[in-house]
Structures are given as structure tokens and as C-alpha cells.
Amino acid sequence: MNLAEVRKLYPEARPAQGHLVLEGKTAGVSTNTYFMFVDGRLAGVSVQSRELRMSAIQYMDDYERFRRALTQKYGTPHTDGPVWRDETFKDIPDGLSTALTLGHAHLKTAWSTRESIVSLAAEGEKLRISVVVTYASVRLYAILMKSINTSEADEM
């Protein structure tokens, strides 16, 4: 799919930082959907929650809502569960929610199809948790990452 085709499908999408962004709802959660292009071709889509929640548990509920929907669509994930950077809170009740908030752990679930890599992540930074679903083209993913890294280096 190319830029013109995405614009035709989503005329309300607006340009933002070299991508197109669309505000909406995904599985009942307010989201921004970013369409990322490489050489005019759609290389990836990132769906980011815009919800401001009062607790880590509520962000984890959003993550689980997305996880259930994606599992229903793509089947059993090949990667699923928390990844601990610091295990201080690992063995205490509700320790994962605290660890997510502090950035000591993140949640990751991933699926693969012939054409796409689909991942779901929940990560904490500055006491706020972001929940993001990413779809990346298997063929264009490496080019997309190189383009993002080059863009970031140019900003330095």
C-alpha cells in the first residue's frame, strides 16, 4: 500500500513528523494511529493509546484488552509476558504494576505472519505507561528502522 492509497482510505489522517496520524478508538481505547512510510510504501503502523489512566492496573487492563483481540485475530503469540530489567518488585503482590510504572519491567507480546510482525508492548517512563501495538512489514522493517535511526541521528 502506498501513501496515496492510505490517504484515500483515511482522508481525516493528518501529516505528522513525516508520517500520517489518525485519531480514533481501537478496541474501545482512544488511540493515535501512525502510518509510517519508506520510499512512499507503507512499512509500519503504530497504534498508541491516548488514555490517561489513574493507575498502572488500568494501563495493564488496556494491554490485556489489546492482547485478547490480537490473539483472537493472530492466534497464540510466539512471545508473551513481562520482561524484567530490575527484579526488585518481582515477587511481591502487585509488583508488576509498580515495576511497569518505574520502568523496571515491560510487557511484550508478539505474533508473526508471512507478511507482518505484530507486537504489543506496555512500558513505563516518567511514571506514565504507554501501550502500543505495532505492525511492521517483514520486507520493509529493516529499511524503516534504518530510516528512523538516520532521522534521529540527523536531529543531533
C-alpha positions as a Markdown table, in Angstrom:
| # | Residue | x | y | z |
|---|---|---|---|---|
| 1 | Met | 0.0 | 0.0 | 0.0 |
| 2 | Asn | 1.3 | 3.5 | -0.8 |
| 3 | Leu | 0.8 | 6.9 | 0.7 |
| 4 | Ala | -1.9 | 7.9 | -1.8 |
| 5 | Glu | -3.9 | 4.7 | -1.0 |
| 6 | Val | -3.7 | 5.3 | 2.8 |
| 7 | Arg | -4.8 | 8.9 | 2.3 |
| 8 | Lys | -7.7 | 7.7 | 0.2 |
| 9 | Leu | -8.8 | 5.2 | 2.9 |
| 10 | Tyr | -8.3 | 7.6 | 5.8 |
| 11 | Pro | -8.9 | 11.2 | 4.4 |
| 12 | Glu | -9.0 | 12.5 | 8.0 |
| 13 | Ala | -5.4 | 11.4 | 8.7 |
| 14 | Arg | -3.0 | 14.4 | 9.0 |
| 15 | Pro | 0.7 | 14.7 | 8.4 |
| 16 | Ala | 2.9 | 14.5 | 11.5 |
| 17 | Gln | 6.7 | 14.1 | 11.7 |
| 18 | Gly | 7.0 | 12.5 | 8.2 |
| 19 | His | 4.1 | 10.1 | 8.9 |
| 20 | Leu | 0.3 | 10.2 | 8.8 |
| 21 | Val | -1.6 | 10.2 | 12.1 |
| 22 | Leu | -5.2 | 9.3 | 12.7 |
| 23 | Glu | -7.1 | 9.9 | 16.0 |
| 24 | Gly | -9.7 | 7.3 | 16.9 |
| 25 | Lys | -10.6 | 4.3 | 19.0 |
| 26 | Thr | -9.2 | 0.8 | 19.0 |
| 27 | Ala | -10.9 | -1.9 | 21.0 |
| 28 | Gly | -12.7 | 0.8 | 22.9 |
| 29 | Val | -9.4 | 2.7 | 23.8 |
| 30 | Ser | -8.7 | 6.2 | 22.5 |
| 31 | Thr | -5.7 | 5.9 | 20.2 |
| 32 | Asn | -3.4 | 7.7 | 17.7 |
| 33 | Thr | -2.6 | 5.5 | 14.7 |
| 34 | Tyr | 0.7 | 6.4 | 12.9 |
| 35 | Phe | 1.2 | 5.2 | 9.4 |
| 36 | Met | 5.0 | 5.0 | 8.6 |
| 37 | Phe | 6.3 | 5.0 | 5.1 |
| 38 | Val | 9.6 | 4.1 | 3.4 |
| 39 | Asp | 10.1 | 5.2 | -0.2 |
| 40 | Gly | 6.3 | 6.0 | -0.4 |
| 41 | Arg | 5.4 | 2.5 | 0.7 |
| 42 | Leu | 3.6 | 1.7 | 4.0 |
| 43 | Ala | 6.2 | 0.0 | 6.1 |
| 44 | Gly | 4.6 | 0.0 | 9.5 |
| 45 | Val | 1.6 | 1.1 | 11.6 |
| 46 | Ser | 1.8 | 2.1 | 15.3 |
| 47 | Val | -1.3 | 2.3 | 17.4 |
| 48 | Gln | -0.7 | 4.2 | 20.6 |
| 49 | Ser | -3.1 | 4.6 | 23.5 |
| 50 | Arg | -4.0 | 8.2 | 24.3 |
| 51 | Glu | -5.8 | 7.3 | 27.5 |
| 52 | Leu | -4.6 | 8.9 | 30.7 |
| 53 | Arg | -5.3 | 6.4 | 33.4 |
| 54 | Met | -5.2 | 6.8 | 37.2 |
| 55 | Ser | -3.3 | 3.6 | 37.9 |
| 56 | Ala | -0.9 | 1.1 | 36.3 |
| 57 | Ile | -3.6 | -1.6 | 36.7 |
| 58 | Gln | -5.8 | 0.4 | 34.3 |
| 59 | Tyr | -3.0 | 0.5 | 31.7 |
| 60 | Met | -2.5 | -3.2 | 32.2 |
| 61 | Asp | -6.2 | -3.7 | 31.6 |
| 62 | Asp | -5.9 | -1.8 | 28.2 |
| 63 | Tyr | -2.9 | -4.0 | 27.4 |
| 64 | Glu | -4.9 | -7.1 | 28.1 |
| 65 | Arg | -7.8 | -5.9 | 26.0 |
| 66 | Phe | -5.5 | -5.4 | 23.0 |
| 67 | Arg | -3.8 | -8.8 | 23.8 |
| 68 | Arg | -7.1 | -10.7 | 23.7 |
| 69 | Ala | -8.2 | -9.0 | 20.4 |
| 70 | Leu | -4.8 | -9.7 | 18.8 |
| 71 | Thr | -4.7 | -13.3 | 20.0 |
| 72 | Gln | -8.2 | -13.8 | 18.6 |
| 73 | Lys | -7.0 | -12.4 | 15.2 |
| 74 | Tyr | -3.5 | -13.9 | 15.0 |
| 75 | Gly | -3.6 | -16.9 | 17.3 |
| 76 | Thr | -1.1 | -17.9 | 20.0 |
| 77 | Pro | 1.7 | -15.4 | 20.3 |
| 78 | His | 5.3 | -16.5 | 20.0 |
| 79 | Thr | 6.5 | -14.1 | 22.7 |
| 80 | Asp | 4.3 | -13.3 | 25.7 |
| 81 | Gly | 4.9 | -11.9 | 29.2 |
| 82 | Pro | 6.8 | -9.5 | 31.3 |
| 83 | Val | 10.4 | -8.7 | 30.8 |
| 84 | Trp | 12.2 | -7.6 | 34.0 |
| 85 | Arg | 15.1 | -5.1 | 33.9 |
| 86 | Asp | 15.2 | -5.0 | 37.7 |
| 87 | Glu | 13.6 | -7.7 | 39.8 |
| 88 | Thr | 13.1 | -5.7 | 43.0 |
| 89 | Phe | 9.3 | -5.9 | 42.8 |
| 90 | Lys | 9.0 | -9.3 | 41.0 |
| 91 | Asp | 7.9 | -11.4 | 44.0 |
| 92 | Ile | 5.6 | -9.1 | 45.7 |
| 93 | Pro | 1.8 | -8.7 | 45.2 |
| 94 | Asp | 1.1 | -6.1 | 42.5 |
| 95 | Gly | 4.8 | -5.8 | 42.0 |
| 96 | Leu | 4.5 | -5.9 | 38.2 |
| 97 | Ser | 2.3 | -2.7 | 38.2 |
| 98 | Thr | 4.9 | -0.9 | 40.3 |
| 99 | Ala | 7.7 | -2.2 | 38.1 |
| 100 | Leu | 5.9 | -1.1 | 35.0 |
| 101 | Thr | 5.4 | 2.4 | 36.3 |
| 102 | Leu | 9.0 | 2.7 | 37.4 |
| 103 | Gly | 10.4 | 1.2 | 34.1 |
| 104 | His | 11.8 | -1.8 | 35.9 |
| 105 | Ala | 9.8 | -4.2 | 33.7 |
| 106 | His | 7.7 | -4.0 | 30.5 |
| 107 | Leu | 5.1 | -6.3 | 28.9 |
| 108 | Lys | 5.7 | -7.7 | 25.5 |
| 109 | Thr | 3.6 | -9.9 | 23.3 |
| 110 | Ala | 4.4 | -10.7 | 19.6 |
| 111 | Trp | 3.0 | -12.5 | 16.7 |
| 112 | Ser | 4.4 | -13.2 | 13.2 |
| 113 | Thr | 2.6 | -13.7 | 9.9 |
| 114 | Arg | 4.1 | -14.3 | 6.5 |
| 115 | Glu | 3.9 | -10.6 | 5.8 |
| 116 | Ser | 4.0 | -8.8 | 9.1 |
| 117 | Ile | 5.5 | -8.7 | 12.6 |
| 118 | Val | 2.8 | -7.7 | 15.1 |
| 119 | Ser | 3.9 | -6.6 | 18.6 |
| 120 | Leu | 2.1 | -5.3 | 21.7 |
| 121 | Ala | 4.1 | -3.5 | 24.4 |
| 122 | Ala | 3.4 | -1.7 | 27.7 |
| 123 | Glu | 6.3 | 0.3 | 29.0 |
| 124 | Gly | 6.7 | 2.8 | 31.8 |
| 125 | Glu | 8.6 | 6.0 | 31.6 |
| 126 | Lys | 8.5 | 9.1 | 33.9 |
| 127 | Leu | 5.7 | 7.4 | 35.9 |
| 128 | Arg | 3.4 | 7.0 | 32.8 |
| 129 | Ile | 2.8 | 3.8 | 31.0 |
| 130 | Ser | 2.4 | 3.7 | 27.2 |
| 131 | Val | 0.6 | 0.9 | 25.5 |
| 132 | Val | 1.5 | 0.4 | 21.8 |
| 133 | Val | 0.6 | -2.0 | 19.1 |
| 134 | Thr | 3.0 | -2.1 | 16.2 |
| 135 | Tyr | 2.5 | -3.7 | 12.8 |
| 136 | Ala | 5.6 | -3.9 | 10.6 |
| 137 | Ser | 6.2 | -5.2 | 7.1 |
| 138 | Val | 8.6 | -8.1 | 7.2 |
| 139 | Arg | 10.1 | -6.9 | 3.9 |
| 140 | Leu | 10.3 | -3.2 | 4.8 |
| 141 | Tyr | 11.0 | -3.3 | 8.5 |
| 142 | Ala | 14.8 | -3.1 | 8.2 |
| 143 | Ile | 14.6 | -0.1 | 5.9 |
| 144 | Leu | 12.1 | 1.5 | 8.2 |
| 145 | Met | 14.3 | 1.1 | 11.2 |
| 146 | Lys | 17.3 | 2.5 | 9.3 |
| 147 | Ser | 15.2 | 5.5 | 8.2 |
| 148 | Ile | 14.1 | 6.2 | 11.8 |
| 149 | Asn | 17.7 | 5.8 | 13.1 |
| 150 | Thr | 19.0 | 8.2 | 10.4 |
| 151 | Ser | 16.3 | 10.7 | 11.2 |
| 152 | Glu | 17.2 | 10.6 | 14.9 |
| 153 | Ala | 20.9 | 11.0 | 14.2 |
| 154 | Asp | 20.1 | 14.0 | 11.9 |
| 155 | Glu | 18.4 | 15.7 | 14.9 |
| 156 | Met | 21.6 | 15.5 | 17.0 |
